[in-house]
Amino acid sequence: MFEWVWRHLPGPAPVRWLLVAVIVLVTVTFLFLVVFPWLTPRLPFTDVTIGAHAYVGYQQQGVLQ
């Protein structure tokens, strides 16, 4: 895939490297400003799986002081 992109970029090698840098910068910016903020609320990382019952159990066993 990268070879295909490299062959289709115009200009000599220095211009191609500049275009690759711009493409990478635009892609990373798009991911951080659009995709990741949209995806964050849809990921289960904020779901708590330990409830109050587990906390009381740990307290009784002396794990939590």
MOTAMO-V414569 format. One line per field, one symbol per residue. ss: DSSP state (H for helix, E for strand, L for the rest). phi: phi as a letter, one per 20 degrees, with the letter a starting at -180 (. if undefined). burial: 1 if it has 16 or more other C-alpha atoms within 10 Angstrom, else 0. A space follows every 10 residues. Layout:
BEGIN
ss=???
phi=???
burial=???
END
This chain:
BEGIN
ss=LHHHHHHHLL LLHHHHHHHH HHHHHHHHHH HHHHHHHHHH LLLHHHLLLL LHHHHHHHHH HLLLL
phi=.ffffffefe nfgfffffff ffffffffff ffedffffeg feeefefedd efffffffff enfde
burial=0000000000 0000010010 0000000000 0000000000 0000000000 0000000000 00000
END
